[in-house]
Amino acid sequence: MLIAEPDEMTSHKNNAFSSGFRLLWRRQGVLWWIFAVNLLCGALGTVPGFLRLQHALGHSLAGQPLTNRFDLGMLAELFRLPDVSLVRYTTNSYLFAFIFFVFILFVTGGILESYRADRRLTTGEFFAASGAYFWRFVRLLLLSIIPFVIVIMIYQALDKAADRIGDRAIADQAGIFLGWGAMLIFLLLALAVRLWFDMAQVRAVAHNERRMWRNTWRAWRITWHGFGRLYGMYFVIALVGWIMLAIGLVIWAQLPATATGAVFIILELIMLAQIATRLWQLAGAMSWYQAHAEILAPPVEATATPMPLETAPAAAGAANVVYPPQDAAAVEPPPAEAPEPPSTDPGPELPPADA
Amino acid sequence: MQSCRMLCLVAMVLLGSLIAPAQSPFAPKVTGPLSQRVVAYHIDANYDPPKHTVEATETLTYHNLTGQPLDTFPFHLYLNAFQPKSTWMHEAHRDGSFRSSSLAHWKPEDYGSNVVSSFQVDGMGDLTSQMKFISPDDGNPDDKTVFQVKLPRPVAPGQDVTFRIKFKATFPEVIARTGYKRTFLLAGQWFPKVGVWWHGQWNCHQFHALTEFFADFGTFDVNITLPKDYVIGASGVQVGEHDNGNGTKTVAFHAEDIHDFAWTADPNFKVVENTFSGSVGPVRIRLLTYDSHKQAWDPYIYCVQYTMKRFDDWYGPYPYAQITVVDPPHGAGEAGGMEYPTFITGDSGWFIPKGIHLVDFVTEHEFGHQYWYGMVATNEFENGWLDEGINSYTEVKVLDNVWGENTSLINLLGAQLGEREEQRLGFVDVEDRDPLSKMSFQDMSIDTYGGITYGKTASMLITLEKIVGEPTLKNALHVYFMRYRFTHPTTEDFVRTVNEVAGQDLSWYWNQAVYGTEVFDYEVLRADSQPVRWWDENLKEKRGETEYETQVILHRKGDFIFPVDAVVKFENGESTREHWDGKERWVRYVYRKKAQVLSVQIDPDYAVTMDRDYLNNSQTKYVQPGAVHKIATYWLFLTQFMAQILSWLV
């Protein structure tokens, strides 16, 4: 496996960060599409509660304290009264949040294929790619539980220690800050695990890899070798997401209580930014992989429909993989060609210095 | 024996030098006595911080003012409640939690006790063996929070009897308003306390999880020996301090015309002092707090000052020289939010966003108890609502006056919550369980007790303003305070006073609000308009020209009968206010106008806080989308956000 030399990686890091953004921008149809589904799932999760509210408040003046300001007492009333009991309707929100989760699990293959090919896929191609990789990504998801559980256990241990130290300290801040520190460590570790498995997904798509254990291991090696740059890219993108969330909330806090329309727009822009940063990470990972990682296998022979995709003219090192046929037997790609070793030729003799 | 007497004499002389009440326990313009001083406590206590124990000798002189001979005396030993088989622990565990303690498991540090090693009576000898634990409320043989001693001969009316009690108090880790946390100690209910002779018999209940305390007025002289580096605060005023030369000091406190004595100590306390100048002169405010709570210092002082000002103006003067405010350290929240005479505990933290009035909410309430409990010393076992409830009502009045009716508790990023709504929400779900007049310790559960005594009383009194007017009710409370301070009034005393000041018989109201469990709920059952000439097939309805008959039906859904107002608005801008006495189950109003009804609203001023359901108090012709759309917008966002967070796992 050829890994690019560190010097090359430095420039490629900047490229992956910005090329990932450019890829996201070029393929922004994916972003809008995911956002639309997210909005739809949110709406479907909200509708039953909305209808219940409509029934309870639609022809009542009791909602005025909520319209003109945001009275928590009246909000509590809506959750408290057995006739309204909004708590019941939160189940729908959980359900559609889960449905969205399953949806993303399904379409991640299509998203990555779209980024890999760097062209607009037809609907059929997109969903075919999604379907082709779905069960592999389910297996990857199950595999990822192991490191995530380890990270959670680390967090719980740190948090418990923070609690114990905080309980013994005189000042409140000790326990609180240690707790925040434990949470920060948890988030950073979780980000690393996410990066690793994103790389596994990227590699699975790039290589039409079917063996997820092997894929996970190879993705680990790839991630480890490029960890600094990759993690830095992921971290910065995540930070951008948090900053955009903070900016959105600051703007939201300035809006008047009655400006429901403006609130809706701001909150949806916040959601769009959150989804965009996540897709940016995936796009960045794909860009980095195409620029840095092992020389990818030559095209696999297609044995059945659908018709193979032709890829766009590839940049140096870009993959050249045929779209995985749905019922084809797995074909082992020929081994990667070893790269040319660096030249030992010292080059032309330098002219002697002027006397 | 003689050497023992000599030692006692020397000790008395030495200690006497501590107790030179250089500072009066009263405000400058006040002289005592203010109460019938039934008891005089003199306690010498030795605090051992590593063991969390206090070993003490208590000399209690009881003045028999009952008018009859007494030969049996019951005493409270409240700290014995913190044992697994006590009545308190049984009730708290039964109800699932107590304040912030879950009580799911027993831990050794939960253990507390008060053990009497010697009980002597002047002129009657050692009666330690005569001590018998009793359980007058539930017969629990394992509950040791009350003991009784029968004297060999009675104490005649008008005579005194002196008890000399040696005891050891072991404090639990903070629970139920008392205990330790790290180096902090809040010593509440720590000494043997004699019961109250009330209504012809002893009133000395076991310690219950639901309720608090009851004791007689008297004087307190307490000397506490503790490590030199500890900062100490207590009820009353400090009158002396002596370095014992062995790493400890003895601090002397004196208080008059109070009925309980609490104290606190921690080497890490920071002392912040200020004053309030009221109608009887300046009162010292002494705040014991922490460096990490610096953000809360000013709010504490400000809150105490504005509360004292309003109580002074509205109800009567605070007669004592000092109020001590304790800000518990983190992890000791169970010691917070409590009142003792001239000594209160608050609640804060290292960071409380501006707009959340937590410090005010707790501090105002606890200071209010100086009036309703501290001076008007009702029986908290039996009539919890007379102190907690009236105090919750005055809390609403004070906080609304300072912070605004809709924002008195929370005003942050557009979210608002008023104190009166908070009180209402606390009780509407439990209002049909127990009447206020029921013995509080027998209420169904801790939740019911909390909802009824605090929330229902506050809401009941706010609703009463609609009948008698706010100024009249304020005056009634002023009269009640001035008349019954330093005594033990009852429900009937309060009710009678309000009737008297209001100049009307309000028994129809008290019977429901105090003695009953009727549920208060009025609704607009129907509000619609039909053309008068509804039979006319050629009728073409025209705004402003067609005559309509409007029907409005108001319905009393609950059993609580109360007069309500309803405002009916029409499309032509007209509006009419109806007043219904609520006696029948429903009432119909009919109008004939060239306009249709636009809206009907019962209690448009939101003055009737006892109504358990605000949603059915109005009807409108047209859809009111504002609130629905707003809530749905946030709900949508939260669902989307949750979905996105979940998808991050993929």
Interface residues (C-beta under 8 A of the other chain):
Chain A: N38 L39 C41 G42 A43 G45 T46 G49 F50 L53 Q54 A56 L57 G58 H59 S60 L61 A62 G63 Q64 P65 L66 T67 R69 F70 D71 L72 G73 M74 L75 A76 E77 L78 R80 L81 D83 V84 S93 Y94 F96 A97 F98 F100 F101 F103 I104 L105 T108 F137 L141 S144 F148 G166 D167 R168 I170 A171 D172 Q173 G175 I176 R194 A253 A257 T258 T260 V263 F264 L267 E268 I270 M271 Q274 I275 R278
Chain B: R182 T183 N268 Y290 D291 S292 H293 P329 H330 G331 G349 W350 N406 I410 L413 G414 A415 Q416 L417 G418 E421 E422 R424 L425 V428 D429 S599 Q601 D613 Y614 L615 N616 N617 S618 Q619 T620 K621 Y622 V623 Q624 P625 G626 A627 V628 H629 K630 I631 A632 T633 Y634 W635 L636 F637 L638 T639 Q640 F641 M642 A643 Q644 L646 S647 W648 L649 V650
